[in-house]
Amino acid sequence: MAPGLVGDAFQKQWTELTVGDLFERIRISMPQDSPAHLSRQAYIDIVAYILKANNFPAGSSELTHDLETLKQIAIVAKTLGPAMAPH
């Protein structure tokens, strides 16, 4: 089963990683039956959609598919639900 792409499950999986990490994971694993067959623009559009669905703020410019630039954008968790609070 694939990890969740929205909400606490997404934040737990991706916090402290980068948008570049997310882009690469999606690029090398999707679509499942034919990974890495979409255009880089299609993959960045998917990343943008996931970030928007998780209510991350939009940047001042459109996301690029340049991996080095994407690796400079950290994914930082917002307040997580009670199940995610440290023990």
LOFIZA-503083 format. One record per residue: residue in one letter; x, y, z of N, C-alpha, C in turn. Coordinates in steps of 0.1 Angstrom, whole numbers, plus 5000, padded with zeros to 4 digits. Layout:
BEGIN
AXYZXYZXYZ ...
This chain:
BEGIN
M500849885000500050005000500950125000 A500650224992501350344991501050435003 P502050515007501850615018500850715014 G500150775024499150875022499751005016 L499051075007499551195001498951315006 V498051305016497451425022497351405037 G497451515044497251515059498451475067 D498151425079499251385088500151275083 A499551185075500351075070501351125060 F500951225052501951285043503051365050 Q502651445060503551525068504551435075 K504051325081504951235088505951175079 Q505551135067506451075057507451175052 W507051295049507951385042508551505049 T508251525062508851625070510351605071 E511151705069512551705069513151655056 L512351625047512851595033512551725025 T512851715012512751835003511651804992 V511251914986510451894974511151824963 G512451834963513251754953513151604956 D513151564969513051424972511651374968 L510651454971509251414967509151404951 F509651494944509651494929510351364924 E511551334930512251214925511551094928 R510951084940510250954944509050934934 I508351044931507251034922507750994908 R508751064904509251044890509750904888 I510450844898510950704895509950594899 S508850634904507850524908506450534902 M506250644894504950664888505050684873 P504050644866503050554870503550414873 Q502850344881503350214887503750114876 D502950114865503250014854504250064844 S504650194845505650254836506350374842 P507150354852507750464859508650544850 A508750674853509650774846509250794831 H508050774828507650794814506850914811 L506550994822505851124820506951234818 S506551344813507451454812507851514826 R508951574827509351634839508351744844 Q507751804834506651904837505451834843 A505051724838503951644844504251604858 Y505451564861505751524875505751644884 I506251764880506251884888504851924890 D503951914880502551944882501951854893 I502251734893501751634904502251684917 V503551714918504051764931503351894935 A503151984926502452114930501052074935 Y500351984929498951944933499051884947 I499951804950500051744963500351844974 L501251944971501552044980500352134983 K499552164972498352244973497352164981 A497152034979496151954986496451955001 N497751975005498151975019498252115024 N497752215017497652355022499052415024 F500052375017501352445018501152575010 P501852675015501652805008502352804995 A501752884985502352894972503552984973 G504452954965505653044964505453164955 S506453244954506353364946506553334931 S506953214927507053174913506653034912 E506452994899506052854896507152764899 L506852644904507852544907508552504894 T509852484895510652444884510852284885 H511252224875511552084876513052064877 D513752164880515252154882515452094896 L516051974896516251904908517051974919 E518052044915518952114925518152224931 T517352294924516452404930515452344939 L514752234935513752164943514352114956 K515652074956516252014968516552124978 Q516352254975516552364984515252404991 I514152334987512852364993512552255003 A512552295016512252195026510752175028 I510352055031509052025035508952035050 V508252125055508152145070506752125075 A506652035085505351995090504652115096 K503352115094502552215101502152135114 T501352195122500952135135500251995131 L500751895137500251765134499151725144 G498251635141497251585150497751515162 P496951485172497351425184498151295182 A497851215172498551095170499951115166 M500351235161501651265157502451335167 A501851375178502551455189503651365195 P504851425198505951345204505451295218 H506051175221505651115234506651155245 
